[in-house]
Amino acid sequence: MTPGPILVDPPSPARLLEDRFREIVRTRGRCTVALSGGSTPRALYPELRDLPWGQLEFFFGDERAVSPEDPESNYRMAKETLFGAHPETRVHRMEADRADLDGAARDYGRLLPEALDVLLLGMGPDGHTASLFPGSPALDERERKVVAVVGPKPPPRRLTITPPVIQAAREIFILVRGPDKAPALRRAREGPWNPKETPAQLARRGTWIVDRAALG
């Protein structure tokens, strides 16, 4: 798979995304977006201000098995930094706090559109994206859109989108910052095709927004 464009320290990643969301709304009437957790999106979300909030519909790429009020919750982070002041926005929380995680995964899979307009992803130093970690059985999933997984980082129990969701997304943006991610970034964009080892390769065709430190 040919790597998508890479933008190194663009002047304003937020403006880039805002322009894209507005263009999709003009073209399609609405825009479905899946959000990522992690430190890099946390820094970006407060800068996303000039958005057509009433025409946006938010989903999540993954969630930890915690309550929506827990500090580890991706939903809580996004609510506090992005859409909390815009009650008109449609937000679909992953109910990873349910006792039946498999049932929650099936229900969320039914909520997801056939193809997300925009999928926002991050990448960890190990090359994971969403909660698709190296070696995870979820990387072999070809039918279900969302599955329950146990990750190597606490809290371990999670819900995550699967490769078919990434493959179907109309546009993907991957946010990567920090020197500790440089080796994984090289593998993800330029290494031999092996998503089982570097899951972020599944998003290789997307637009990569990185800082110079991540280039190594």
C-alpha positions in Angstrom: 0.0 0.0 0.0 1.4 3.4 -1.0 1.9 5.7 1.9 -0.3 8.8 2.0 1.0 12.3 2.4 3.0 13.3 5.4 2.6 16.9 6.8 5.5 17.9 9.1 4.7 20.5 11.7 1.9 22.1 9.6 1.1 25.7 10.8 -2.4 24.6 12.1 -3.5 21.0 12.0 -6.8 22.2 13.5 -7.5 24.6 10.6 -6.7 21.8 8.2 -9.3 19.5 9.8 -11.9 22.2 10.2 -11.7 23.0 6.5 -12.0 19.3 5.6 -15.1 18.9 7.9 -16.8 21.9 6.4 -16.1 20.7 2.9 -17.6 17.3 3.6 -20.7 18.9 5.1 -21.1 21.1 2.0 -20.8 18.0 -0.2 -22.6 15.4 1.8 -24.8 17.4 4.2 -23.2 16.0 7.3 -19.9 14.5 8.4 -19.3 11.4 10.5 -16.1 11.4 12.5 -14.4 8.8 14.7 -12.3 10.3 17.4 -9.0 9.0 18.9 -7.8 9.1 22.5 -4.3 9.8 23.5 -2.1 12.7 24.4 -1.7 14.1 20.8 -5.4 14.4 20.1 -6.0 15.8 23.6 -3.8 18.7 22.6 -5.5 19.2 19.3 -9.2 19.0 20.2 -9.4 22.4 22.1 -8.2 24.1 18.9 -11.1 22.8 16.9 -13.6 25.6 17.3 -15.0 26.7 13.9 -17.0 23.6 13.1 -20.5 23.0 11.7 -21.4 21.3 15.0 -25.0 20.6 14.1 -23.9 18.6 11.0 -21.2 16.5 12.7 -21.8 13.1 14.2 -19.0 11.7 16.4 -18.0 8.2 17.1 -15.0 6.7 18.8 -12.2 4.4 17.6 -11.7 2.8 20.9 -12.5 3.0 24.6 -11.3 1.7 27.9 -13.6 -0.4 30.1 -14.2 2.4 32.5 -17.1 4.7 33.3 -17.6 7.8 31.2 -16.6 9.9 34.2 -13.3 8.1 34.7 -10.1 10.1 34.0 -9.1 7.2 31.6 -12.2 7.5 29.5 -11.7 8.7 25.9 -15.3 9.9 25.9 -14.6 12.1 29.0 -11.5 13.5 27.4 -13.3 14.4 24.2 -16.3 15.9 26.1 -14.0 18.1 28.1 -11.8 19.2 25.2 -14.0 19.2 22.1 -17.8 18.8 22.0 -18.9 19.5 25.6 -20.0 23.1 24.9 -22.0 22.0 21.9 -25.1 20.0 23.0 -26.5 20.0 19.4 -23.8 17.7 18.3 -24.6 14.0 18.0 -22.1 11.8 20.0 -22.2 8.0 20.2 -20.2 6.9 23.2 -18.7 3.4 23.3 -20.3 1.7 26.3 -17.2 -0.1 27.4 -18.3 0.2 31.0 -21.0 -2.5 30.4 -20.5 -5.9 32.0 -21.2 -7.6 28.6 -18.3 -6.1 26.6 -19.0 -8.5 23.6 -22.6 -7.2 23.5 -21.5 -3.6 23.7 -19.1 -4.3 20.8 -21.9 -5.8 18.7 -24.2 -2.9 19.5 -21.6 -0.3 18.6 -20.8 -2.0 15.4 -24.4 -1.6 14.4 -24.2 2.1 15.1 -21.2 2.8 12.9 -21.9 3.9 9.4 -20.8 1.7 6.5 -17.9 4.1 5.9 -16.8 6.9 8.2 -16.2 10.2 6.5 -13.2 10.9 8.7 -11.2 8.6 10.9 -8.8 10.3 13.4 -6.1 8.0 14.7 -3.0 8.2 16.8 -0.1 5.9 17.1 1.8 4.5 20.1 5.5 3.9 20.3 4.8 0.2 19.7 3.0 1.0 16.4 -0.5 0.4 17.8 -3.5 2.4 16.7 -6.9 2.6 18.3 -6.7 -0.4 20.6 -5.2 -2.6 18.0 -1.9 -3.7 19.6 0.9 -5.7 18.0 0.0 -9.4 17.9 -3.7 -8.9 18.8 -6.2 -11.4 17.5 -8.4 -8.4 16.6 -6.0 -7.7 13.7 -7.4 -10.8 12.0 -11.0 -9.7 12.2 -12.6 -9.4 8.8 -16.4 -9.2 9.6 -17.1 -7.5 13.0 -16.6 -3.7 13.1 -16.0 -3.6 16.9 -14.6 -6.2 19.2 -13.6 -6.5 22.9 -9.8 -6.8 23.5 -7.3 -7.0 26.3 -4.4 -4.7 25.8 -0.9 -4.6 27.3 -1.5 -1.2 28.9 -3.8 -0.4 31.9 -6.7 -0.4 31.9 -6.4 -3.5 29.8 -10.0 -4.3 28.9 -11.2 -2.2 25.9 -13.4 -1.9 22.9 -11.8 -1.1 19.5 -12.7 -0.7 15.9 -11.3 -3.4 13.6 -9.3 -3.4 10.3 -12.5 -3.4 8.2 -13.5 0.0 9.7 -10.1 1.5 8.9 -10.1 0.1 5.4 -13.6 1.5 4.7 -13.0 5.0 6.0 -13.2 7.6 3.3 -10.4 9.7 4.8 -7.9 9.0 7.6 -5.7 11.4 9.5 -3.0 10.0 11.8 -1.6 12.3 14.5 2.0 11.4 15.6 4.2 13.4 18.0 7.4 12.7 19.9 10.8 11.1 19.3 9.8 7.8 20.9 7.5 7.2 18.0 10.1 7.6 15.2 10.9 3.9 14.8 7.2 3.0 14.6 6.5 5.8 12.2 9.2 4.5 9.8 7.8 1.0 10.0 4.3 2.1 9.5 5.0 4.2 6.4 7.9 2.5 4.8 8.4 -1.0 6.3 7.4 -4.3 4.8 3.7 -4.9 5.0 3.1 -6.5 8.4 0.1 -5.0 10.3 0.3 -7.8 12.8 3.6 -6.3 14.0 2.8 -2.6 13.3 -1.0 -2.2 13.3 -0.7 1.5 12.3 0.2 0.2 8.8 -3.5 -0.3 8.3 -3.8 3.5 8.0 -0.8 3.9 5.7 -2.9 5.5 3.0 -4.0 8.3 5.3 -2.7 11.7 5.8 0.0 11.7 8.5 0.4 14.9 10.6 3.7 14.6 12.5 6.2 16.7 14.3 9.9 16.8 13.4 10.7 14.8 16.5 8.7 11.9 15.3 10.7 11.9 12.1 13.8 11.0 14.2 
